[in-house]
Amino acid sequence: MSSAQEMYDEAVELKEAGKLEAAVGKLEELVEQHPDYALGHAGLSVYYGKLDRHEEAVEQAQKVCDLEPDDPFSYMAMSIVCQKAGKVPEAEQAMNKAMEKQWAARGGE
């Protein structure tokens, strides 16, 4: 079995070679084998979005937030994915969460 990072790198190479569907397949395999690998879910969210599979993109973005609940960037990415999916209230909620996490990371200053 390949490591999560190796599988992710393979997916990126496929995407860069213009093989987006194959890259998605590789990332789907990755998150099946390594369900706690947030970067795999993040990549899958982006690639699903590129394929106009917005509901799946939102689901994957939510998994990233679940795996990285203190990372402001996870919520910013979630906001963008929700915007592209036409889920404006959810996008605003995710952006608010991102700002809260950023504030907390700075010690509330």
Phi, psi and omega in degrees: 000135177285155176287161179300317181296320178297317180295320178298314179300321177298319179297317179297317178299318178298315180298315180294336177275005179084015182252067186296318179298318178294323177297319177298315178302318179295319179290325176297318176297318180301309184287339174290318181279330183228072187296343180262009181272095187301322181298326176296316178294321179297314178298318180297321177300313180296313183292321175301318179300320179296334179265011182059031175259066192293322179298318178293325178297317179297317180301316180291322177297322178294322178297322177298315179298323178294322181280331183234062189293345180257004183267111180302324182298326179302319181284327175296316178297319177300318179299314180297316180298318179295321177301312181296333180274359180079018181259075186296312179301320179293324178296317179295319179297316180295321179294320176300319179295320178299317180294321177298315181294321179295317179300314180296322180295332178272005179081020178072019182272000000 
